[in-house]
Amino acid sequence: MMHTADVLKEFQPHRGDAIVVPGRGGRHWHTLSGNAMLDAPVGDPAMGGHAGFALGLALAQPARKVVLFDSEGDILMSLGMLVTIAEQAPTNFYHFLLDNECYATTGGQPVPNATNVAYDVVARGAGYPRSHAFAELDAFARELPAILERPGPVFVALKIFPEIENAPIAQRRRWNPRTRNKVVQDLRAALVKE
């Protein structure tokens, strides 16, 4: 298993000018990003909301890679998004799943059948042309450049250690101080500038 921060550190040098939707791994990404203007943190939408948002960005910006760091809780709440993404087949879409086998943001409740679900197989069955699974950081780091060089959509399942948040949501320190309107404003400005 890997730590979320280590996964994101491995990805960061390969980011280029990709739009990154940090999903539930966002509290780590904001310190590593290097280009916050192209980050699209959407806070904590209803579980399952990150994939639809990232798909919309990928379809709206076909010349730019869109990278989503999703969670298995989000995937399970919106399995239909896998089929929709596969049908739309955006070649610029890179879907990374941070699988910690629990609902970490709501206190660590276990995800049903967590140790037996092969999300890469689920994604392939939904129609993703390429899918991968990694449980070790070295193997992920070795394959990551090739994964990002090939067209999407691609799905990458990553087994990570749980980092459980037990404080009530209203009492947590926000990792993203930008409002949703500010995120959209910054993203538009960065895309127009280029």
Secondary structure by P-SEA (a helix, b strand, c coil): cccaaaaaaaacccccccccccccaaaaaaaccccccccccccccccaaaaaaaaaaaaacccbbbbbbccaaaaaacaaaaaaaaaaccccbbbbbbcccccccccccccccccccaaaaaaaaaccccccccccaaaaaaaaaaaaaccccbbbbbbbcccccccccccccccccccaaaaaaaaaaaaaac
